[in-house]
Amino acid sequence: MVQKATFGRAEKLKSRKAIDALFVQGRSVAYFPIRVKYVVLPITEEAKTVQAGFTVSKKHFKRAVHRNRIKRLLREAYRLQKAPLLQLLASQKKCAQLFFIYTDKQLPDYATVSGAMAQCMHSLQNSHPA
């Protein structure tokens, strides 16, 4: 059965406590222009799935319309490329919290974001502790 490529409410990392813990304990992977902070956890009642958050610097992009466009590109690239990572973590009975940070100072096109996201996802699949 083919899994739908969605990004629903349960997959969004929103908890301030979880985000703060992620930045304290998490590891980092970077492929310009994206940096990913991540932590891999065992599956629990609270954490059953992979959760992801996205951010863009207000310092580099003063206009909210530009920040929102970049976040939309990041979410779309993640949504289309997350399936292999989800399958790997599910087979190992693990879940993860990911936080994607856009680090460039220029507005990107989708091809740039998608390529960097593919590299980040490949690195996450190969580097996380099993």
DSSP file with accessible surface (Angstrom, degrees, kcal/mol):
  #  RESIDUE AA STRUCTURE BP1 BP2  ACC     N-H-->O    O-->H-N    N-H-->O    O-->H-N    TCO  KAPPA ALPHA  PHI   PSI    X-CA   Y-CA   Z-CA
    1    1 A M              0   0  235      0, 0.0     2,-0.4     0, 0.0     0, 0.0   0.000 360.0 360.0 360.0 131.7    0.0    0.0    0.0
    2    2 A V        -     0   0  134      1,-0.0     2,-0.3     0, 0.0     0, 0.0  -0.664 360.0-132.3 -83.8 129.7    1.4    3.4   -1.0
    3    3 A Q        -     0   0  117     -2,-0.4     2,-0.2     1,-0.1    80,-0.1  -0.643  22.7-116.7 -82.8 136.9    1.5    5.9    1.8
    4    4 A K        -     0   0  168     -2,-0.3     2,-1.4     1,-0.1    -1,-0.1  -0.471  20.9-123.7 -72.0 142.8    0.1    9.4    1.0
    5    5 A A        +     0   0   42     -2,-0.2     2,-0.3     2,-0.1    -1,-0.1  -0.698  56.6 144.6 -88.4  89.2    2.6   12.2    1.2
    6    6 A T        -     0   0   70     -2,-1.4     2,-0.2    73,-0.1    -3,-0.0  -0.770  45.6-149.6-120.3 169.2    0.8   14.5    3.7
    7    7 A F        +     0   0   31     -2,-0.3    -2,-0.1     5,-0.0    72,-0.1  -0.699  34.8 175.9-138.9  81.4    2.0   16.8    6.4
    8    8 A G    >   -     0   0   31     -2,-0.2     3,-1.1     1,-0.1     4,-0.4  -0.141  45.9 -89.0 -86.2-178.5   -0.8   16.8    9.0
    9    9 A R  G >  S+     0   0  203      1,-0.3     3,-1.4     2,-0.2    -1,-0.1   0.867 122.1  56.0 -59.1 -41.8   -1.3   18.3   12.4
   10   10 A A  G 3  S+     0   0   69      1,-0.3    -1,-0.3     3,-0.1    39,-0.2   0.747 104.1  56.1 -67.1 -20.3    0.3   15.4   14.3
   11   11 A E  G <  S+     0   0   22     -3,-1.1    41,-2.7    40,-0.1     2,-0.4   0.499  85.7  98.6 -90.3  -4.2    3.5   15.7   12.3
   12   12 A K  B <   -a   52   0A  79     -3,-1.4     2,-0.9    -4,-0.4    41,-0.2  -0.719  69.4-138.8 -90.4 130.8    4.0   19.4   13.2
   13   13 A L        +     0   0   11     39,-2.3    41,-0.2    -2,-0.4    -2,-0.1  -0.785  45.9 142.8 -88.4 105.9    6.5   20.2   15.9
   14   14 A K        +     0   0  132     -2,-0.9     2,-0.2    39,-0.1    -1,-0.2   0.632  26.0 111.1-118.9 -24.3    4.8   23.0   17.9
   15   15 A S     >  -     0   0   63      1,-0.2     4,-2.6     2,-0.1     5,-0.2  -0.376  53.8-152.7 -64.8 122.2    5.6   22.4   21.6
   16   16 A R  H  > S+     0   0  170     -2,-0.2     4,-2.6     1,-0.2     5,-0.2   0.901  97.9  52.8 -60.0 -40.0    7.9   25.1   22.9
   17   17 A K  H  > S+     0   0  174      1,-0.2     4,-2.3     2,-0.2    -1,-0.2   0.928 110.7  46.1 -62.1 -44.8    9.2   22.6   25.5
   18   18 A A  H  > S+     0   0   17      2,-0.2     4,-2.3     1,-0.2    -2,-0.2   0.900 112.8  49.9 -66.2 -39.5   10.0   20.0   22.8
   19   19 A I  H  X S+     0   0   19     -4,-2.6     4,-2.2     2,-0.2    -2,-0.2   0.929 111.2  48.6 -66.6 -43.7   11.7   22.6   20.6
   20   20 A D  H  X S+     0   0   80     -4,-2.6     4,-1.6     1,-0.2    -2,-0.2   0.927 112.7  48.2 -62.0 -43.1   13.9   23.9   23.4
   21   21 A A  H  X S+     0   0   36     -4,-2.3     4,-3.1     1,-0.2     5,-0.4   0.892 109.0  54.8 -63.5 -39.2   14.9   20.3   24.4
   22   22 A L  H  X S+     0   0    0     -4,-2.3     4,-2.5     1,-0.2    -1,-0.2   0.920 108.6  47.3 -60.6 -43.7   15.7   19.6   20.7
   23   23 A F  H  < S+     0   0   77     -4,-2.2    -1,-0.2     2,-0.2    -2,-0.2   0.805 116.5  44.6 -72.1 -25.3   18.0   22.5   20.5
   24   24 A V  H  < S+     0   0  124     -4,-1.6    -2,-0.2    -5,-0.2    -1,-0.2   0.931 130.1  20.7 -80.0 -48.2   19.8   21.5   23.8
   25   25 A Q  H  < S+     0   0  132     -4,-3.1    -3,-0.2    -5,-0.2    -2,-0.2   0.679 101.0 105.6 -94.1 -22.7   20.1   17.8   23.2
   26   26 A G     <  -     0   0   13     -4,-2.5    13,-0.2    -5,-0.4     2,-0.2  -0.081  59.5-132.5 -71.0 161.2   19.8   17.5   19.4
   27   27 A R  E     -B   38   0A 132     11,-2.8    11,-2.7     2,-0.0     2,-0.4  -0.599  23.0-131.2-100.5 170.7   22.4   16.8   16.8
   28   28 A S  E     -B   37   0A  56      9,-0.2     2,-0.4    -2,-0.2     9,-0.2  -0.953  19.9-177.3-133.7 143.9   22.8   18.8   13.6
   29   29 A V  E     -B   36   0A  18      7,-2.3     7,-3.6    -2,-0.4     2,-0.4  -0.994  14.5-167.0-133.4 137.4   23.2   18.2    9.9
   30   30 A A  E     +B   35   0A  63     -2,-0.4     2,-0.4     5,-0.2     5,-0.2  -0.993  20.7 167.0-134.7 132.3   23.7   21.0    7.3
   31   31 A Y  E >   -B   34   0A  85      3,-2.8     3,-3.1    -2,-0.4    89,-0.1  -0.933  59.8 -74.6-135.0 112.2   23.6   21.1    3.5
   32   32 A F  T 3  S+     0   0  144     -2,-0.4    70,-0.1     1,-0.3     3,-0.0  -0.181 118.6  16.1 -52.0 130.5   23.5   24.7    2.3
   33   33 A P  T 3  S+     0   0    2      0, 0.0    70,-2.9     0, 0.0    71,-0.6  -0.824 122.4  61.6-101.7  27.4   21.0   26.4    2.6
   34   34 A I  E <   -BC  31 102A   1     -3,-3.1    -3,-2.8    68,-0.2     2,-0.4  -0.948  52.4-171.7-119.9 135.7   19.3   24.1    5.1
   35   35 A R  E     -BC  30 101A  90     66,-2.5    66,-3.2    -2,-0.4     2,-0.5  -0.977  11.6-157.5-119.2 138.1   20.5   23.1    8.6
   36   36 A V  E     -BC  29 100A   0     -7,-3.6    -7,-2.3    -2,-0.4     2,-0.5  -0.969   7.4-163.8-120.0 123.8   18.6   20.4   10.5
   37   37 A K  E     +BC  28  99A  33     62,-2.5    62,-2.4    -2,-0.5     2,-0.3  -0.895  28.1 170.0 -96.4 134.7   18.6   19.9   14.2
   38   38 A Y  E     -BC  27  98A   7    -11,-2.7   -11,-2.8    -2,-0.5     2,-0.3  -0.984  27.8-168.6-147.3 156.0   17.3   16.5   15.1
   39   39 A V  E     - C   0  97A  21     58,-1.8    58,-2.3    -2,-0.3     2,-0.5  -0.985  16.1-146.1-142.5 135.9   16.9   14.0   17.9
   40   40 A V  E     + C   0  96A  31     -2,-0.3    56,-0.2    56,-0.2    -2,-0.0  -0.920  24.9 178.3-105.2 129.7   15.9   10.3   17.5
   41   41 A L  E     - C   0  95A  49     54,-3.1    54,-3.3    -2,-0.5     2,-0.1  -0.878  33.5-100.5-127.3 157.3   13.8    8.9   20.3
   42   42 A P  E     - C   0  94A  84      0, 0.0    52,-0.2     0, 0.0     2,-0.2  -0.456  55.0 -90.8 -71.6 153.9   12.1    5.5   21.1
   43   43 A I        +     0   0   80     50,-1.2     2,-0.2    -2,-0.1     5,-0.2  -0.483  57.3 167.3 -68.5 129.6    8.4    5.4   20.4
   44   44 A T        -     0   0   59      3,-2.5    -3,-0.0    -2,-0.2    -1,-0.0  -0.764  51.9 -92.5-129.2-178.9    6.3    6.5   23.4
   45   45 A E  S    S+     0   0  149     -2,-0.2     3,-0.2     1,-0.2    -1,-0.0   0.898 126.9  40.1 -63.6 -40.3    2.6    7.4   23.9
   46   46 A E  S    S+     0   0  169      1,-0.2     2,-0.7     2,-0.1    -1,-0.2   0.898 119.9  45.1 -75.1 -41.9    3.4   11.1   23.4
   47   47 A A        +     0   0   14      1,-0.2    -3,-2.5    -5,-0.1    -1,-0.2  -0.863  61.1 141.5-110.3 100.5    5.8   10.7   20.6
   48   48 A K        +     0   0  133     -2,-0.7     2,-0.2    -5,-0.2    -1,-0.2   0.580  64.4  28.8-109.8 -16.9    4.5    8.2   18.0
   49   49 A T  S    S-     0   0   51    -39,-0.2     2,-0.4    47,-0.1    47,-0.3  -0.769  91.6 -78.5-137.3 176.8    5.6    9.8   14.7
   50   50 A V        -     0   0    4     -2,-0.2     2,-0.4    45,-0.2    47,-0.2  -0.713  45.8-162.0 -81.3 129.2    8.3   12.0   13.2
   51   51 A Q  E     - d   0  97A  44     45,-2.5    47,-3.0    -2,-0.4     2,-0.4  -0.930   6.3-169.2-114.8 142.2    7.6   15.7   13.9
   52   52 A A  E     -ad  12  98A   2    -41,-2.7   -39,-2.3    -2,-0.4     2,-0.3  -0.971   8.8-171.7-134.7 145.7    9.1   18.5   12.0
   53   53 A G  E     - d   0  99A   7     45,-1.6    47,-3.1    -2,-0.4     2,-0.4  -0.915   9.5-154.0-129.1 159.9    9.3   22.3   12.4
   54   54 A F  E     + d   0 100A  24     -2,-0.3     2,-0.3    45,-0.2    47,-0.2  -0.991  12.4 177.1-138.2 141.0   10.6   25.0   10.0
   55   55 A T  E     - d   0 101A  54     45,-2.1    47,-2.2    -2,-0.4     2,-0.4  -0.991  12.9-165.0-145.8 153.8   12.0   28.4   10.5
   56   56 A V  E     - d   0 102A   9     -2,-0.3     2,-0.2    45,-0.2    47,-0.1  -0.995  37.6-101.0-136.6 138.6   13.5   31.3    8.5
   57   57 A S     >  -     0   0   40     45,-0.7     4,-1.7    -2,-0.4     3,-0.2  -0.380  17.1-158.1 -66.4 128.4   15.5   34.2   10.0
   58   58 A K  T  4 S+     0   0  142      1,-0.2    -1,-0.2     2,-0.2     9,-0.0   0.761  93.5  64.6 -73.2 -23.6   13.6   37.4   10.5
   59   59 A K  T  4 S+     0   0  156      1,-0.2     3,-0.2     3,-0.0    -1,-0.2   0.885 111.4  33.3 -65.1 -40.3   17.0   39.2   10.5
   60   60 A H  T  4 S+     0   0   68      1,-0.2     2,-0.5    -3,-0.2    -2,-0.2   0.742 125.9  41.0 -88.7 -27.8   17.6   38.2    6.8
   61   61 A F     <  +     0   0   13     -4,-1.7    -1,-0.2     1,-0.1     6,-0.1  -0.848  62.1 176.4-125.2  94.0   14.0   38.3    5.6
   62   62 A K        +     0   0  156     -2,-0.5     2,-0.5    -3,-0.2    -1,-0.1   0.839  61.7  77.3 -67.2 -33.9   12.2   41.3    7.0
   63   63 A R  S >> S-     0   0  173      1,-0.1     4,-1.7     2,-0.0     3,-0.8  -0.675  71.9-146.5 -87.3 129.0    9.0   40.7    5.1
   64   64 A A  H 3> S+     0   0   46     -2,-0.5     4,-3.1     1,-0.3     5,-0.3   0.830  97.6  64.2 -60.5 -32.0    6.7   38.0    6.4
   65   65 A V  H 3> S+     0   0   96      1,-0.2     4,-1.8     2,-0.2    -1,-0.3   0.891 104.9  45.5 -62.4 -36.3    5.6   37.2    2.9
   66   66 A H  H <> S+     0   0   66     -3,-0.8     4,-2.2     2,-0.2    -1,-0.2   0.918 113.3  48.9 -72.3 -43.3    9.2   36.1    2.0
   67   67 A R  H  X S+     0   0   41     -4,-1.7     4,-2.4     1,-0.2    -2,-0.2   0.931 112.3  49.0 -61.0 -43.3    9.6   34.1    5.2
   68   68 A N  H  X S+     0   0   73     -4,-3.1     4,-2.3     1,-0.2    -1,-0.2   0.889 109.1  52.5 -66.0 -37.2    6.3   32.3    4.7
   69   69 A R  H  X S+     0   0  115     -4,-1.8     4,-2.3    -5,-0.3    -1,-0.2   0.932 110.5  47.5 -63.8 -44.2    7.2   31.5    1.0
   70   70 A I  H  X S+     0   0    0     -4,-2.2     4,-2.6     1,-0.2    -2,-0.2   0.926 111.9  49.8 -64.5 -42.7   10.5   29.9    2.1
   71   71 A K  H  X S+     0   0   54     -4,-2.4     4,-2.8     1,-0.2    -1,-0.2   0.899 109.2  52.7 -63.2 -36.8    8.8   27.9    4.8
   72   72 A R  H  X S+     0   0  128     -4,-2.3     4,-2.2     2,-0.2    -1,-0.2   0.921 110.0  47.9 -64.4 -41.7    6.2   26.7    2.3
   73   73 A L  H  X S+     0   0   13     -4,-2.3     4,-2.4     2,-0.2    -2,-0.2   0.918 112.5  49.4 -63.7 -42.9    9.0   25.6    0.0
   74   74 A L  H  X S+     0   0    0     -4,-2.6     4,-2.5     2,-0.2    -2,-0.2   0.932 111.6  48.3 -61.8 -46.6   10.7   23.8    2.9
   75   75 A R  H  X S+     0   0   88     -4,-2.8     4,-2.9     1,-0.2    -2,-0.2   0.907 112.1  49.1 -62.3 -40.6    7.5   22.0    4.0
   76   76 A E  H  X S+     0   0   72     -4,-2.2     4,-2.0    -5,-0.2    -1,-0.2   0.929 111.7  47.8 -65.9 -44.4    6.7   20.9    0.4
   77   77 A A  H  X S+     0   0    0     -4,-2.4     4,-1.1     1,-0.2    -2,-0.2   0.923 115.1  46.6 -62.9 -41.4   10.2   19.5   -0.1
   78   78 A Y  H >X S+     0   0    0     -4,-2.5     4,-1.1    -5,-0.2     3,-0.7   0.941 109.2  54.4 -64.1 -46.8   10.0   17.7    3.2
   79   79 A R  H 3< S+     0   0   69     -4,-2.9     3,-0.4     1,-0.3     4,-0.3   0.889 111.8  44.2 -57.1 -40.1    6.5   16.3    2.6
   80   80 A L  H 3< S+     0   0   87     -4,-2.0    -1,-0.3     1,-0.2    -2,-0.2   0.700 121.0  38.3 -79.9 -18.4    7.6   14.8   -0.7
   81   81 A Q  H << S+     0   0   40     -4,-1.1     4,-0.4    -3,-0.7    -1,-0.2   0.336  89.9  86.8-117.4   8.2   10.9   13.3    0.6
   82   82 A K     X  +     0   0    7     -4,-1.1     4,-2.3    -3,-0.4     3,-0.4   0.710  63.0  88.7 -84.6 -17.6   10.1   12.0    4.1
   83   83 A A  H  > S+     0   0   40     -4,-0.3     4,-2.5     1,-0.2     5,-0.2   0.872  86.4  48.4 -54.6 -48.3    8.8    8.5    3.2
   84   84 A P  H  > S+     0   0   60      0, 0.0     4,-2.2     0, 0.0    -1,-0.2   0.912 113.1  48.8 -61.8 -37.7   12.1    6.6    3.3
   85   85 A L  H  > S+     0   0    5     -3,-0.4     4,-2.6    -4,-0.4     5,-0.2   0.926 110.9  50.4 -66.0 -42.1   13.1    8.2    6.6
   86   86 A L  H  X S+     0   0   22     -4,-2.3     4,-2.5     1,-0.2    -1,-0.2   0.915 111.1  48.6 -62.0 -42.9    9.6    7.3    8.1
   87   87 A Q  H  X S+     0   0  124     -4,-2.5     4,-2.2    -5,-0.2    -1,-0.2   0.912 111.4  49.8 -64.6 -41.8    9.9    3.7    6.9
   88   88 A L  H  X S+     0   0   48     -4,-2.2     4,-1.1    -5,-0.2    -2,-0.2   0.940 113.9  44.5 -62.3 -46.7   13.4    3.3    8.4
   89   89 A L  H  <>S+     0   0    2     -4,-2.6     5,-2.6     1,-0.2     3,-0.3   0.897 112.1  52.5 -67.2 -38.8   12.4    4.7   11.8
   90   90 A A  H ><5S+     0   0   62     -4,-2.5     3,-1.2    -5,-0.2    -1,-0.2   0.901 106.7  52.9 -63.8 -39.1    9.2    2.7   11.9
   91   91 A S  H 3<5S+     0   0   88     -4,-2.2    -1,-0.2     1,-0.3    -2,-0.2   0.792 113.3  44.2 -67.9 -24.3   11.2   -0.5   11.2
   92   92 A Q  T 3<5S-     0   0   65     -4,-1.1    -1,-0.3    -3,-0.3    -2,-0.2   0.310 113.1-118.3 -98.8   5.1   13.5    0.4   14.1
   93   93 A K  T < 5S+     0   0  157     -3,-1.2   -50,-1.2    -4,-0.2     2,-0.3   0.924  72.4 127.1  56.1  49.2   10.6    1.3   16.4
   94   94 A K  E   < -C   42   0A  59     -5,-2.6     2,-0.3   -52,-0.2    -1,-0.2  -0.869  43.5-159.5-128.1 161.8   11.9    4.9   16.7
   95   95 A C  E     -C   41   0A   1    -54,-3.3   -54,-3.1    -2,-0.3     2,-0.3  -0.871  12.4-152.9-132.1 171.1   10.5    8.4   16.2
   96   96 A A  E     -C   40   0A   2     -2,-0.3   -45,-2.5   -47,-0.3     2,-0.4  -0.970  14.5-144.0-145.4 157.1   12.2   11.7   15.6
   97   97 A Q  E     -Cd  39  51A  25    -58,-2.3   -58,-1.8    -2,-0.3     2,-0.4  -0.997  25.7-174.1-120.8 127.1   11.9   15.4   16.0
   98   98 A L  E     -Cd  38  52A   2    -47,-3.0   -45,-1.6    -2,-0.4     2,-0.4  -0.939  12.6-169.2-122.1 144.2   13.4   17.5   13.2
   99   99 A F  E     -Cd  37  53A  23    -62,-2.4   -62,-2.5    -2,-0.4     2,-0.5  -0.954  11.5-155.3-136.4 115.3   13.7   21.3   13.0
  100  100 A F  E     -Cd  36  54A   0    -47,-3.1   -45,-2.1    -2,-0.4     2,-0.5  -0.790   8.2-168.0 -95.0 128.2   14.7   22.7    9.6
  101  101 A I  E     -Cd  35  55A  25    -66,-3.2   -66,-2.5    -2,-0.5     2,-0.5  -0.971  15.3-142.3-119.6 124.2   16.5   26.1    9.6
  102  102 A Y  E     +Cd  34  56A   4    -47,-2.2   -45,-0.7    -2,-0.5   -68,-0.2  -0.748  22.1 177.8 -85.9 124.2   16.9   28.1    6.3
  103  103 A T        +     0   0   52    -70,-2.9   -69,-0.1    -2,-0.5    -1,-0.1   0.554  40.9  98.8-109.9 -10.2   20.4   29.7    6.5
  104  104 A D        -     0   0   38    -71,-0.6   -44,-0.1     2,-0.1    -2,-0.0  -0.314  62.2-142.0 -76.9 165.5   20.8   31.6    3.2
  105  105 A K  S    S+     0   0  131      2,-0.1     2,-0.3    -2,-0.0    -1,-0.1   0.386  77.8  77.6-105.5   0.6   20.2   35.3    2.8
  106  106 A Q  S    S-     0   0  133    -45,-0.0    -2,-0.1     1,-0.0   -45,-0.0  -0.842  89.9-103.7-111.5 149.5   18.7   35.0   -0.7
  107  107 A L        -     0   0   88     -2,-0.3     2,-0.1     1,-0.1    -2,-0.1  -0.531  45.8-143.4 -67.3 129.1   15.2   33.9   -1.8
  108  108 A P        -     0   0   19      0, 0.0     2,-0.2     0, 0.0    -1,-0.1  -0.459   3.1-129.0 -91.8 167.1   15.5   30.4   -3.1
  109  109 A D     >  -     0   0   88     -2,-0.1     4,-1.8     1,-0.1     3,-0.3  -0.674  34.6-104.4-102.3 168.1   13.8   28.6   -5.9
  110  110 A Y  H  > S+     0   0   79     -2,-0.2     4,-3.1     1,-0.2     5,-0.3   0.872 117.3  59.4 -63.8 -35.8   12.2   25.2   -5.3
  111  111 A A  H  > S+     0   0   69      1,-0.2     4,-2.3     2,-0.2    -1,-0.2   0.904 106.3  47.9 -61.1 -41.1   15.0   23.2   -7.1
  112  112 A T  H  > S+     0   0   67     -3,-0.3     4,-2.2     2,-0.2    -1,-0.2   0.943 115.2  44.3 -63.4 -48.3   17.6   24.6   -4.6
  113  113 A V  H  X S+     0   0    0     -4,-1.8     4,-2.6     1,-0.2    -2,-0.2   0.922 113.8  50.4 -64.8 -43.3   15.4   23.8   -1.6
  114  114 A S  H  X S+     0   0   26     -4,-3.1     4,-2.4     1,-0.2    -1,-0.2   0.907 110.5  49.1 -64.0 -42.0   14.5   20.3   -2.9
  115  115 A G  H  X S+     0   0   38     -4,-2.3     4,-1.9    -5,-0.3    -1,-0.2   0.928 113.6  45.3 -64.0 -45.0   18.1   19.4   -3.6
  116  116 A A  H  X S+     0   0    4     -4,-2.2     4,-2.4     1,-0.2    -2,-0.2   0.896 112.5  52.1 -66.1 -38.1   19.3   20.5   -0.2
  117  117 A M  H  X S+     0   0    0     -4,-2.6     4,-2.9     2,-0.2     5,-0.2   0.908 106.8  53.3 -65.1 -39.9   16.4   18.7    1.5
  118  118 A A  H  X S+     0   0   45     -4,-2.4     4,-2.3     1,-0.2    -1,-0.2   0.923 110.6  47.0 -61.2 -42.8   17.2   15.5   -0.4
  119  119 A Q  H  X S+     0   0  101     -4,-1.9     4,-2.4     2,-0.2    -1,-0.2   0.908 112.7  49.5 -65.3 -42.3   20.8   15.6    0.9
  120  120 A C  H  X S+     0   0    0     -4,-2.4     4,-2.5     2,-0.2    -2,-0.2   0.932 112.1  47.3 -62.3 -45.2   19.6   16.3    4.4
  121  121 A M  H  X S+     0   0    3     -4,-2.9     4,-2.2     2,-0.2    -2,-0.2   0.905 112.1  50.1 -65.8 -40.1   17.1   13.5    4.4
  122  122 A H  H  X S+     0   0  111     -4,-2.3     4,-1.7    -5,-0.2    -1,-0.2   0.926 111.7  48.7 -62.8 -42.8   19.7   11.1    3.0
  123  123 A S  H  X S+     0   0   22     -4,-2.4     4,-2.1     1,-0.2     5,-0.2   0.892 109.5  52.2 -64.9 -40.2   22.2   12.1    5.7
  124  124 A L  H  X S+     0   0    5     -4,-2.5     4,-1.5     1,-0.2    -1,-0.2   0.901 108.5  51.2 -63.2 -39.7   19.6   11.6    8.4
  125  125 A Q  H  < S+     0   0   51     -4,-2.2    -1,-0.2     1,-0.2    -2,-0.2   0.868 117.9  38.3 -65.5 -34.3   18.8    8.1    7.1
  126  126 A N  H  < S+     0   0  111     -4,-1.7    -2,-0.2    -5,-0.2    -1,-0.2   0.718 120.9  40.7 -89.1 -23.3   22.5    7.2    7.2
  127  127 A S  H  < S+     0   0   44     -4,-2.1    -3,-0.2    -5,-0.2    -2,-0.2   0.640  79.9 105.3-107.3 -15.9   23.7    9.0   10.4
  128  128 A H  S  < S-     0   0   17     -4,-1.5     2,-0.2    -5,-0.2   -89,-0.0  -0.378  80.3 -99.9 -71.1 148.3   21.1    8.6   13.1
  129  129 A P              0   0   70      0, 0.0    -1,-0.1     0, 0.0    -2,-0.1  -0.442 360.0 360.0 -68.0 130.2   21.9    6.2   15.9
  130  130 A A              0   0   98     -2,-0.2   -41,-0.0    -3,-0.1   -90,-0.0  -0.400 360.0 360.0 -83.3 360.0   20.2    2.9   15.4
